[in-house]
Amino acid sequence: MVVMTSLVESSAEQQPDAAGRGRRDNPWLNPMLLSGLGVLALLFVTKWIAPLFVAKKEALIGAAANNMVPAWADPSVTHGFVANTGGHPLGTDGQGRDMLASMLIGIPQTLEVGLLGAGIGVAVGIVLGFTAGFFGGWIDAVIGTVTDVGIAIPGLAVLVVIASYVTDLGVVGLSLIMALFAWPIPTRVLRGQVLSMRERGYVALARLSGASSPSIMFREILPNMLPYIAATFAQTVSGVILAVTGLEALGLAPSRYPTLGSTISDALQGSAIFRGMWWWWGPPVIALLGIFLALLGVTLGLDRVANPRLRGKA
C-alpha cells in the first residue's frame, strides 16, 4: 500500500515536468518561428488599428502643409521646412501627406501584396511541383522546361514593362502581376521534395491500397511537406515584397494610397536624404527591415520544424 502511494505521488510529480518537456519539444513552438509570426501579425493588424489613430484621407496628397517637421524637431535648422502645426507626430512629406498615416496604411498594404502574390505563386508551385515530381517522365520534362524558362526570364525587367503600361494599380492588381514570376522557384523546390518522398514506404502502401494519384499527392504527401511549403511561402513573400518595393521605388507602381515602396520613391524624388528629411525615408526603411527580419525568423523556425537536427540548437 505504501509502495502504491509513493508511485502515485511520484507519477503526479512527474506529470508537470512531462507536460513542460512536451511543450519544449514541440518544434512548432520554437522561439524563432513564434517571434517572426508575432512581428508579422503585429504589423498586419495595423490595418484595423490605423483608423483609431489617423484618418485615411491624411495619407492623400495635399492633406496638410508640405515639408512639415516632426513634432519634436526644430524647423529653423534646415531651409524650406515648416513648423509642426499639431496632429502630425512624424511630420509631412513634400506633397503634404502625413507620415504617420502613410506608415500605418502602407505597412499592411505592403504585406497584403506580398502575402497575396506569394500565395498565388506558391499555390501554382504546389500543383506543378507535385505533378512533376510524382508522375515524372514527359510530364516532369515539360513542367521542368517551362519552370526553367520562367526562372531564366529577367522578372524585374518584364515587371517594369508591364507596370509602365498600367496607370493605377490596387493591391489585387499588383499582387497578380507579382504572382506571374513568383511560381517558378516554389515549383522547383517542391518538385525536388516530392521526388524524394514518393519513394517512401507510406506512399507505396497507399498505392497498394488502391488510392488514386491525386489522393496520394494531396492526402499523403502534402501533410508531410507542410513545413517545406510554409518555408517556401515565407521566402516567396520576401521576394515579392522586395520586387514590388523596387518597382515602387522606381515610380512604376502607382497607387492612390501609399505603400512602403511608394513612400521611399517619393523620398528619393524629393531628395529627402540630401535635405536631411530623415522622417520621410527612415520609418519605411525601418518597417521593411522589420518585415524582412520577421520573415527570416519564420523561415529559420520552419527549418527547425522540418530538420530534426536543428531542434536542439538555441
Secondary structure, 3 states (H helix, E strand, C coil): CHHHHHHHHHHHHHHHHHHHHHHHHCHHHCHHHHHHHHHHHHHHCHHHHHHHHCCHHHHCCCCCCCCECCCCCCHHHCCCCECCCCCCCCCECCCCCEHHHHHHHHHHHHHHHHHHHHHHHHHHHHHHHHHHHHHCHHHHHHHHHHHHHHHHCCHHHHHHHHHHCCCCCCHHHHHHHHHCCCCHHHHHHHHHHHHHHCCCHHHHHHHHCCCCHHHHHHHHHHHHCHHHHHHHHHHHHHHHHHHHHHHHHCCCCCCCCCCHHHHHHHHHHCCCCCCCCHHHHHHHHHHHHHHHHHHHHHHHHHHHHHCHHHCCCC
